[in-house]
Structure formats: C-alpha cells, structure tokens
Amino acid sequence: MTRLGAVASNRIGRAGRFLWSSWSGLAAIFLFCAVWQIGHEAYGAFILPSPLAAVRAVIQLAGEEANWRTAMTTAERALEGFALAALAGITTGVIAGYSAAAIRLARPLVTLILGVPPIAWIVLAMIWFGSTDGMVVTTVTIAAMPAAFIGAAEGIMTRDRGLDDMARAFGAGPWRRFSTLAVRHVAAHVFPALVLTLGTAFKVAVMAEVLSNSGGIGGGLARARSNLDVSEAMAWVLIAVAALIAVEYGFVRPIHSELERWREAARPWGVRR
C-alpha cells in the first residue's frame, strides 16, 4: 500500500507540474490575441474580426448540436489519418534506421512525397475515392507520414551504439535492447515529429473538406466563405485549433512525459518544455 501511495503521489506531482507549465502556453495565446486585436483595429471587422467577436461566434456555433457533429467528423477523420500515418511512419522509420541501405533508398522517396503539395494528393484522392471519408483519411495519411518516418529513422540512426554493445555484453537480447534503450532515445525524436504530424493531419483534413465539399469543419468554412461571414470562418478555425490543442496536450504530450521521466532529474522544479 505504501508503494502504491508513493506511485500515486509521484504521478499526481508530475501531473501538477504539467498543468502548472501551461501558464507559459496561456501567456503565448494571450499575446497572440493582443496582436490579433491590433490587426482588427488596423483593418476593421470585415477583414479581421476581433477576438471577442470570434469567441462569440464560437459560442453561437456550439449552441447547435449539428455543429458538434460537424466538428467531430473532422476530428475523427484527422485522428484516423494521424494514427495511420504515425503507425506506418514510425514502423518503417525504425526498420529503415537499422539498415543503412534501406535509409538510402527511403530518403529520395520521402523527399518525393514531401515535394508533392497536399492539394495534389487531395485531387488524386478525390479521383480515387470521391468525396468520402476515405478520401480525407488517405490524403491525411500520405501528407503526414513523412514527418513520423523521419523522426523514427533519425532516432534509431543517432542512438548510442556503445550502450547497445554494453547491453549485448550483459546478455540483453534484441527486444530487451530495443525496449529499454532504443525506444527512450527514439522518443526524443519521434514525439516532436508526432506533434508536426498531428498539426498536418488537422490542416490537411480541413483543406480536403473545403475542396471536396465533404462536410466537417471544411464544409463550415466553405459555407462561411459563400456567405462572406468572416466571423463564422474565424470561429471554425478556432474550433479546429482547439481540437488540435486538446488532442496534443490531452494525449500526445502526456505519453511523451511518461516516456521521458528519466529527464526529470536534470530539470529544476517547475521548468518544463
């Protein structure tokens, strides 16, 4: 019971430090809102509505149940594409990172995929799948996967091979070395790449919805554009950003912190990423 209490206390303490570190993020958001207000006062409400007007539009949209379903549609598409991109990118990146020949073959392909604009993938996916969920998910997966691949491959290639040799000398098998040494090192490269992958997933999902008229937040943006309602358009953008932040700080960042507990000893209290 004592050990269980110590574990619970440790986790609560880390959760408290994680929440306390959000003050810096809130300060950055308030600074952005201040710059936004300056732009509103300089160019007027038709070009750039005020932050308060956009928040009021968000509240108005949130009052309708159909808009919740609209936002959930985009979130589901983006998260499904993100999950596929992360799984495929990390798996292939880890495999390629252990092989110099594989990484030489993969790098030109990754450059090729990165060089194709997302809008081109959207057009191709519309031809292949039509204006469906599969079109959005496929586009998100293709556009977001290279970042996860590069992060995993770089993590494996830059691992400390001396530690790997030492673990082998003490009888650790391949899986033991990978799970105790490689994973923790790869996490330092993979999770920043996953944040980029997640952001790309939401951006590409909304873009695909706008161009294909397949509903979701992109559909809401298209309607706001046709009605010349800038406040509603900004409200949909804020909803998309809020969904992205909720997933990143509610899922990705906590897992990252859990895998990098060993870094806590090198940080002063309260100082976070």
C-alpha positions in Angstrom: 0.0 0.0 0.0 2.9 2.3 0.8 4.5 1.7 -2.6 1.1 2.3 -4.3 0.7 5.5 -2.5 4.2 6.6 -3.5 3.5 5.9 -7.1 0.2 7.7 -7.0 1.8 10.7 -5.3 4.6 10.8 -7.9 2.0 10.7 -10.7 -0.1 13.4 -9.1 3.0 15.6 -8.7 4.1 15.1 -12.3 0.5 15.9 -13.4 0.5 19.1 -11.3 3.9 20.2 -12.8 2.5 19.5 -16.3 -0.6 21.7 -15.6 1.5 24.4 -13.9 3.6 24.6 -17.1 0.5 25.6 -19.1 0.9 29.2 -17.8 3.5 29.8 -20.4 1.3 28.5 -23.1 -1.6 30.7 -22.0 0.7 33.7 -22.0 1.6 33.0 -25.6 -2.1 32.7 -26.5 -2.9 36.0 -24.8 0.0 37.6 -26.7 -1.4 36.2 -30.0 -4.8 37.6 -29.1 -3.3 41.0 -28.4 -1.6 41.1 -31.8 -4.9 39.9 -33.3 -6.8 42.8 -31.7 -4.2 45.2 -33.1 -4.8 43.8 -36.6 -8.6 44.1 -36.0 -8.3 47.8 -35.0 -6.0 48.5 -38.0 -8.0 46.8 -40.8 -11.6 46.7 -39.4 -14.1 43.9 -38.7 -14.8 42.9 -42.3 -11.1 42.0 -42.9 -10.3 40.7 -39.4 -13.0 40.3 -36.7 -11.9 41.0 -33.1 -11.1 38.0 -30.8 -14.2 38.7 -28.8 -16.4 38.5 -32.0 -14.8 35.3 -33.0 -15.3 33.8 -29.5 -19.0 34.9 -29.6 -19.3 33.2 -33.0 -17.8 30.0 -31.5 -20.3 30.1 -28.7 -23.1 30.6 -31.1 -22.0 27.6 -33.2 -21.6 25.5 -30.1 -25.2 26.1 -29.3 -26.3 23.9 -32.2 -25.9 20.1 -31.9 -25.3 19.7 -35.6 -22.2 21.8 -35.3 -20.8 19.4 -32.7 -21.3 16.6 -35.1 -19.6 18.6 -37.8 -16.5 19.2 -35.6 -16.4 15.6 -34.5 -16.5 14.5 -38.2 -13.3 16.4 -38.9 -11.7 15.3 -35.7 -12.4 11.6 -36.4 -11.0 11.9 -40.0 -7.9 13.8 -38.8 -7.2 11.4 -35.9 -7.7 8.3 -38.1 -5.3 9.7 -40.7 -2.9 10.7 -37.9 -3.0 7.2 -36.4 -2.3 5.5 -39.7 0.5 8.0 -40.5 2.1 7.6 -37.1 1.9 3.8 -37.2 3.2 3.4 -40.8 5.8 6.2 -40.4 7.2 5.0 -37.1 7.3 1.3 -38.1 9.0 1.9 -41.4 11.3 4.5 -39.9 12.5 2.2 -37.1 13.1 -0.6 -39.7 14.9 1.7 -42.1 17.0 3.2 -39.2 18.6 -0.1 -38.6 19.7 -0.5 -42.2 22.0 2.0 -44.0 20.9 0.6 -47.4 17.2 1.0 -46.5 17.6 4.5 -45.3 19.4 5.4 -48.5 16.6 4.0 -50.6 13.9 5.7 -48.4 15.2 9.2 -48.3 14.5 10.0 -52.0 11.0 8.6 -51.6 10.4 10.7 -48.6 11.7 13.8 -50.4 9.4 12.9 -53.3 6.3 12.7 -51.1 7.2 15.9 -49.3 7.7 17.7 -52.6 4.1 16.9 -53.7 1.7 19.6 -52.4 -1.1 18.3 -50.2 -3.6 19.8 -52.7 -2.3 17.5 -55.4 -2.9 14.5 -53.1 -6.4 15.8 -52.4 -7.2 16.0 -56.1 -5.8 12.4 -56.7 -7.7 11.1 -53.7 -10.9 12.7 -54.9 -10.5 10.9 -58.3 -9.8 7.6 -56.5 -12.3 7.7 -53.7 -14.7 10.5 -54.4 -15.9 12.9 -51.7 -15.8 10.4 -48.9 -14.2 9.8 -45.5 -11.7 7.6 -47.2 -10.5 10.4 -49.4 -9.8 12.7 -46.4 -8.1 9.9 -44.4 -5.9 8.8 -47.3 -4.8 12.4 -48.0 -4.0 13.0 -44.4 -2.1 9.7 -44.1 0.1 10.4 -47.2 0.8 14.0 -46.3 1.5 13.4 -42.6 3.5 10.1 -42.7 6.9 11.5 -43.8 7.4 13.5 -40.6 6.8 10.4 -38.4 9.2 8.4 -40.6 12.0 10.9 -40.5 11.7 11.2 -36.7 11.8 7.5 -36.1 14.6 6.9 -38.5 16.8 9.7 -37.1 16.2 8.4 -33.6 17.4 4.9 -34.5 20.4 6.1 -36.5 21.6 8.5 -33.8 21.3 6.1 -30.9 24.3 5.4 -28.7 25.7 2.2 -30.1 28.1 1.9 -27.2 25.2 1.4 -24.8 23.8 -1.1 -27.2 27.1 -3.1 -27.2 27.3 -2.9 -23.4 23.7 -4.3 -23.1 24.6 -7.1 -25.5 27.7 -7.9 -23.5 25.5 -8.3 -20.4 23.2 -10.7 -22.2 20.4 -8.5 -23.3 18.6 -9.8 -26.4 17.5 -7.6 -29.4 14.0 -6.9 -27.9 15.4 -6.1 -24.5 17.9 -3.6 -26.0 15.2 -2.1 -28.2 12.6 -1.7 -25.4 15.0 -0.3 -22.8 17.5 1.7 -24.8 16.3 2.4 -28.3 12.7 3.3 -27.5 13.6 6.0 -25.0 16.1 7.6 -27.4 13.8 7.4 -30.3 11.0 9.1 -28.3 13.1 12.3 -28.1 13.0 12.4 -32.0 9.6 10.8 -32.6 7.3 13.0 -30.4 8.3 16.3 -31.8 7.7 14.8 -35.2 4.3 13.5 -34.0 3.3 17.0 -33.0 4.1 18.1 -36.5 2.3 15.1 -37.9 -0.8 15.9 -35.8 -0.9 19.5 -36.9 -0.5 18.4 -40.5 -3.4 15.9 -40.1 -5.8 18.6 -39.0 -4.7 21.1 -41.6 -4.9 18.7 -44.5 -8.2 17.3 -43.3 -9.8 20.7 -43.2 -8.3 21.6 -46.6 -9.6 18.4 -48.1 -13.1 19.1 -46.8 -13.1 22.6 -48.2 -12.1 21.4 -51.7 -14.2 18.3 -51.8 -17.3 19.7 -50.1 -17.4 16.6 -47.9 -18.8 18.2 -44.7 -16.9 18.7 -41.5 -15.2 21.9 -40.4 -14.1 22.4 -44.0 -17.7 22.4 -45.1 -18.5 25.0 -42.4 -15.6 27.2 -43.7 -16.9 26.8 -47.3 -20.4 28.0 -46.2 -18.9 30.9 -44.3 -16.9 31.9 -47.4 -20.0 31.8 -49.6 -21.9 34.0 -47.1 -18.9 36.3 -46.7 -19.2 35.7 -42.9 -15.7 36.3 -41.7 -16.6 35.9 -38.0 -18.0 32.4 -38.6 -15.0 31.5 -40.7 -12.7 32.5 -37.9 -14.9 30.6 -35.4 -14.5 27.4 -37.4 -10.7 28.0 -37.5 -10.7 28.4 -33.7 -12.7 25.2 -33.3 -10.2 23.3 -35.4 -7.3 24.7 -33.4 -9.0 23.9 -30.1 -9.5 20.3 -31.2 -5.8 20.1 -32.2 -4.6 21.5 -28.9 -7.0 19.2 -26.9 -5.5 16.1 -28.7 -1.9 17.2 -28.4 -2.0 18.2 -24.7 -4.5 15.5 -23.7 -2.9 12.6 -25.4 0.5 13.1 -27.1 2.2 15.3 -24.5 1.3 13.1 -21.5 2.6 10.0 -23.3 5.8 11.9 -24.1 6.2 12.9 -20.5 5.7 9.3 -19.3 8.4 8.0 -21.6 10.8 10.8 -20.6 10.6 10.5 -16.8 14.3 9.9 -16.7 14.8 13.6 -17.8 13.1 14.9 -14.6 16.3 14.7 -12.5 18.0 17.1 -14.8 15.3 19.8 -14.7 14.7 22.3 -11.9 11.2 22.1 -10.4 8.5 23.8 -12.5 10.6 24.2 -15.6 9.0 22.2 -18.4 9.3 22.1 -22.2 
